[in-house]
Amino acid sequence: MHRNLPYILLLITTAAMPAIAQPPQKAKGGLSGEPGQETHLKEAGSAVVLARSAFAHGYRHGYEEGYHLGNIDVNMGRLARKKRDQFHGVSQGYSSQFGPKQSFEAGFEAGLQAGYSDGFLGRSFRGVEVTRSLARALERAFPPDSSGQYFDQGLASGYAQGFQKGTAAPALAIPLEASVVNCPQSHPLNVPDATAERSYCEGYRRGFVLGHTDAVVRGVDRFTLEAVK
């Protein structure tokens, strides 16, 4: 039965979703100095946050790669990949124009796992909506720090803590709006600057919602896989 799992999932997916939403054509991360090749930075509704946060940009790249691989694996009748080394050789598409590489890579890893899960289990591609939700009302929020450094730090930290909370208590309702998330009173900012702090918190709230959502969704995945073994 275990070896037939991918086929069962494929049949379930086909019955429930006769027309699986496909991801847009993958953007190419241009070489440094060639920003015109990176279509994400021109994408309506998402560009504002992708240009401001290397973590968010990495998440988007990772999600697209993961979703693509998940679709391939389930349609080829393969077992789901569960270990990071099973994704060896996946291109991150990083360019120095995207911001800090470490932050981009952390976002890529998070997006890769979320995208693979969605692609393998036949859910609709949500990568575009995810980044648009991170960007929603951002221009009307607080003025960002000039480099986006604190916003990016906040988003990455919020994602990690939101994911941790969602994993520990998956039965809790998913926060639908960043406005319901409280920014922690203690955070890694060492600069007593009100603008930087507000920018950090704007990123934190958005990242927390995304991380919590991913944790809950992937928790459902584990339950689904166990149920059909």
C-alpha positions as CSV (number, residue, x, y, z in Angstrom):
1,M,0.0,0.0,0.0
2,H,2.8,2.3,0.8
3,R,4.3,2.0,-2.7
4,N,0.9,2.9,-4.2
5,L,0.6,6.2,-2.1
6,P,1.6,8.6,-5.0
7,Y,-1.0,7.0,-7.3
8,I,-3.7,7.3,-4.6
9,L,-2.8,10.9,-4.1
10,L,-2.9,11.6,-7.8
11,L,-6.4,10.0,-8.1
12,I,-7.6,12.1,-5.1
13,T,-6.1,15.2,-6.6
14,T,-7.6,14.5,-10.1
15,A,-11.1,13.9,-8.7
16,A,-11.1,17.0,-6.4
17,M,-9.3,19.4,-8.8
18,P,-9.8,18.6,-12.4
19,A,-7.9,21.7,-13.5
20,I,-4.9,22.3,-11.2
21,A,-3.7,25.9,-11.3
22,Q,-0.3,26.0,-12.8
23,P,2.4,28.4,-11.7
24,P,3.4,31.2,-14.0
25,Q,6.6,30.8,-16.1
26,K,9.5,30.8,-13.7
27,A,11.4,34.0,-13.6
28,K,15.1,34.1,-14.3
29,G,17.3,35.6,-11.7
30,G,19.5,37.9,-13.8
31,L,23.1,38.4,-13.2
32,S,24.2,41.3,-11.1
33,G,23.7,44.5,-13.0
34,E,21.0,42.9,-15.2
35,P,17.8,43.5,-13.2
36,G,15.7,43.4,-16.4
37,Q,15.9,39.6,-16.4
38,E,14.1,39.3,-13.0
39,T,10.4,39.5,-13.7
40,H,9.4,39.3,-10.0
41,L,10.6,42.8,-9.4
42,K,8.1,44.0,-12.0
43,E,5.2,42.0,-10.9
44,A,2.0,43.9,-10.0
45,G,1.0,43.6,-6.4
46,S,4.2,41.8,-5.3
47,A,7.1,43.9,-6.5
48,V,7.0,46.3,-3.5
49,V,7.7,43.6,-1.0
50,L,10.0,41.5,-3.1
51,A,12.3,44.5,-3.7
52,R,12.3,45.3,0.0
53,S,12.8,41.8,1.5
54,A,15.4,39.3,0.4
55,F,13.6,36.7,2.5
56,A,10.3,37.2,0.7
57,H,12.0,37.2,-2.7
58,G,13.8,33.9,-1.8
59,Y,10.6,32.4,-0.6
60,R,9.0,33.2,-3.9
61,H,11.8,31.6,-5.9
62,G,11.8,28.5,-3.6
63,Y,8.0,28.1,-3.8
64,E,8.1,28.1,-7.5
65,E,10.9,25.5,-7.6
66,G,9.2,23.3,-5.0
67,Y,5.8,23.4,-6.6
68,H,7.3,22.4,-9.9
69,L,9.2,19.5,-8.4
70,G,6.1,18.4,-6.4
71,N,4.0,18.3,-9.5
72,I,6.6,16.2,-11.4
73,D,7.1,13.7,-8.5
74,V,3.4,13.0,-8.0
75,N,2.7,12.7,-11.7
76,M,5.7,10.3,-12.1
77,G,4.4,8.2,-9.3
78,R,7.3,8.9,-7.0
79,L,7.3,9.0,-3.2
80,A,7.3,12.4,-1.6
81,R,10.7,13.9,-0.8
82,K,11.0,14.4,3.0
83,K,14.7,15.3,3.4
84,R,16.6,18.4,2.3
85,D,19.3,16.4,0.6
86,Q,16.6,15.0,-1.7
87,F,16.5,18.5,-3.3
88,H,20.2,18.6,-4.1
89,G,21.0,20.7,-7.1
90,V,17.9,22.9,-7.0
91,S,18.8,26.3,-8.4
92,Q,18.0,29.2,-6.1
93,G,18.5,31.9,-8.8
94,Y,20.1,34.3,-6.4
95,S,21.6,37.6,-7.6
96,S,23.3,40.2,-5.5
97,Q,20.6,42.8,-6.5
98,F,18.1,40.8,-4.3
99,G,19.8,41.8,-1.0
100,P,21.5,39.7,1.7
101,K,22.2,36.2,0.4
102,Q,21.7,34.6,3.8
103,S,18.2,36.0,4.1
104,F,17.4,35.1,0.5
105,E,18.6,31.5,1.2
106,A,16.5,31.2,4.3
107,G,13.4,32.4,2.4
108,F,14.2,30.0,-0.4
109,E,14.3,27.0,2.0
110,A,10.9,27.9,3.5
111,G,9.3,28.5,0.1
112,L,10.8,25.3,-1.3
113,Q,9.2,23.1,1.4
114,A,5.8,24.9,1.2
115,G,5.7,24.8,-2.6
116,Y,6.7,21.2,-2.8
117,S,4.0,20.3,-0.4
118,D,1.3,22.2,-2.4
119,G,2.6,20.8,-5.7
120,F,2.8,17.2,-4.6
121,L,-0.7,17.2,-3.0
122,G,-2.3,18.9,-5.9
123,R,-3.2,22.2,-4.3
124,S,-3.5,25.4,-6.4
125,F,-0.3,27.4,-6.9
126,R,-0.5,30.1,-4.2
127,G,3.0,31.7,-4.6
128,V,1.6,34.9,-6.3
129,E,-1.1,35.4,-3.7
130,V,1.3,34.8,-0.8
131,T,3.7,37.6,-2.0
132,R,0.7,39.9,-2.7
133,S,-0.6,39.3,0.8
134,L,2.8,40.3,2.2
135,A,2.8,43.5,0.2
136,R,-0.9,44.4,0.9
137,A,-1.2,47.9,2.4
138,L,2.5,48.1,2.7
139,E,2.8,51.5,1.0
140,R,0.2,52.9,3.3
141,A,1.9,51.4,6.4
142,F,4.9,52.9,8.1
143,P,7.8,54.4,6.1
144,P,10.4,51.7,5.6
145,D,14.0,52.1,6.5
146,S,15.9,53.2,3.5
147,S,17.7,49.8,2.9
148,G,14.8,47.6,3.9
149,Q,17.1,45.8,6.3
150,Y,14.9,46.0,9.3
151,F,11.7,45.1,7.4
152,D,13.5,42.0,6.0
153,Q,14.8,41.0,9.5
154,G,11.3,41.3,10.9
155,L,9.8,39.3,8.1
156,A,12.3,36.5,8.5
157,S,12.0,36.5,12.3
158,G,8.2,36.6,12.1
159,Y,8.1,33.7,9.7
160,A,10.3,31.5,12.0
161,Q,8.2,32.3,15.1
162,G,4.9,31.9,13.3
163,F,5.9,28.6,11.9
164,Q,7.0,27.4,15.3
165,K,3.6,28.5,16.8
166,G,1.7,26.8,14.0
167,T,3.6,23.6,14.4
168,A,3.1,23.5,18.2
169,A,-0.6,24.2,18.0
170,P,-1.9,23.4,14.5
171,A,-5.5,23.5,15.7
172,L,-5.4,27.2,16.3
173,A,-7.1,29.4,13.8
174,I,-4.8,30.8,11.1
175,P,-4.4,34.6,11.6
176,L,-5.9,36.1,8.4
177,E,-4.6,39.6,8.8
178,A,-1.2,40.9,9.9
179,S,-3.0,43.5,12.0
180,V,-3.9,40.8,14.6
181,V,-0.3,39.9,15.2
182,N,1.5,41.7,18.0
183,C,5.1,42.7,17.4
184,P,7.3,41.3,20.2
185,Q,8.5,43.8,22.8
186,S,12.0,42.3,22.6
187,H,13.6,42.0,19.2
188,P,17.2,42.1,17.8
189,L,17.1,45.8,16.9
190,N,20.0,47.7,18.5
191,V,19.3,51.0,16.9
192,P,17.0,53.3,18.9
193,D,15.2,54.5,15.8
194,A,11.4,54.7,15.7
195,T,11.2,54.3,11.9
196,A,13.5,51.2,11.9
197,E,11.4,49.7,14.7
198,R,8.1,50.3,12.9
199,S,9.6,48.8,9.7
200,Y,10.8,45.7,11.6
201,C,7.3,45.2,13.1
202,E,5.6,45.6,9.7
203,G,7.8,42.8,8.4
204,Y,7.4,40.7,11.6
205,R,3.6,40.7,11.4
206,R,3.5,39.7,7.8
207,G,6.1,37.0,8.2
208,F,4.3,35.6,11.3
209,V,1.1,35.1,9.3
210,L,2.9,33.4,6.4
211,G,4.9,31.1,8.7
212,H,1.9,30.1,10.8
213,T,-0.1,29.4,7.7
214,D,2.6,27.2,6.2
215,A,2.9,25.3,9.4
216,V,-0.8,24.6,9.7
217,V,-1.1,23.6,6.0
218,R,1.9,21.3,6.2
219,G,0.5,19.8,9.4
220,V,-2.7,18.9,7.5
221,D,-0.4,17.3,4.8
222,R,1.1,15.0,7.4
223,F,-2.3,13.9,8.5
224,T,-3.4,13.3,4.9
225,L,-0.4,11.2,4.1
226,E,-0.8,9.1,7.3
227,A,-4.5,8.6,6.5
228,V,-3.8,7.0,3.1
229,K,-0.9,4.7,4.1
